[in-house]
Amino acid sequence: ANRNIINKRRLYLYDGSEKSSAKIEVWEFTDQTNLLTKRALFLDDILKTQTNTAAINAHAEAFVHPGMLSYYYSDNNYPPQINVKRVAILSDMPLLILREVLKHKNVEHVEIVGANTVASLEVVPSFMKS
């Protein structure tokens, strides 16, 4: 157990269904060494990634937004609207990518495919707050 973690609480738990047998958890905690509040995504009890890592955040932003912005529609109004409702994330560490995808309000469904896991999520409101 990490002794530098304080104020740990589970924000989200999904124990599986007919569509996916993956266990999905989102935890929030405070790192005592720098007093940063972080969130972590676990798939089947394995830590996949956590928030508050600047270089990784920049990578996720640069990776996600150009693709999302390439699918838009315009009904002669400005600005054009993003028209992405379903997203597939192919990654063993999808947390930051998921966060960037969920910044787009039209997204209704996310499919996460990892090396050993397939998870199907409706938008998770507790994680979108980060």
Secondary structure, DSSP 8 states (H G I E B T S, - for coil): --TTEEEEEEEEEE---SS----EEEEEEEETTTTEEEEEEEETTEEEEES--HHHHHHHHHHHHHHHHTSEE-SS-SS-EE---EEEEE-SS-HHHHHHHTTSTT--EEEEE-SS-EEEEE--HHHHT-
